[in-house]
Amino acid sequence: MANNEQVKNGIFEMGPKNDAYAQYFTGQSYLQGLMADDEIEFTIGNVTFEPGTRNNWHIHHDGYQILLVTGGEGWYQEAGKMAQSLKPGDVIVTHDGIKHWHGATKDSWLSHIAITAGTPEWLEPVSDEQYLEVENHG
């Protein structure tokens, strides 16, 4: 698979299987927390997606999410907008209340640092049909 070694051996540890949030993902993801400080009002984690893996549509309430793409290739899409390609060095800012999803392309692993504030509302999965539409038309 494309970018397998680049992602698995990245700057930040890939972490264990993301069992705590598995119900909100299609496919296998991994999560390594990078900061735990009760005085800071956001979290930082390294999220790794196997090829074809994506998270459900979701919204961050009373907060935001910043994605720093560190390896592989993927997709990011906001509801009602065209999906955008993700590659190392890309920075995505998702503002409060925006419905979106992100994940790996079908042929590549993806790794990103997620800086997240607020409360996530997990919604419906990205259907295979929706995902294939993105894969076929970007």
Number of C-alpha atoms within 10 A of each C-alpha: 10 15 16 16 12 15 24 19 11 12 11 18 17 21 17 12 16 18 13 9 13 14 13 19 22 18 16 17 27 21 21 18 17 15 12 11 8 8 6 9 10 18 17 18 21 23 25 31 31 24 24 21 22 29 25 21 22 21 24 21 15 12 17 20 22 17 24 20 22 24 27 27 25 29 21 19 18 17 12 8 9 12 21 15 17 26 18 15 12 13 14 15 11 17 15 17 15 16 19 21 21 24 31 26 25 19 17 21 27 34 33 28 22 20 18 19 19 16 14 17 13 17 15 11 17 19 13 11 9 10 19 15 12 18 17 7 8 13
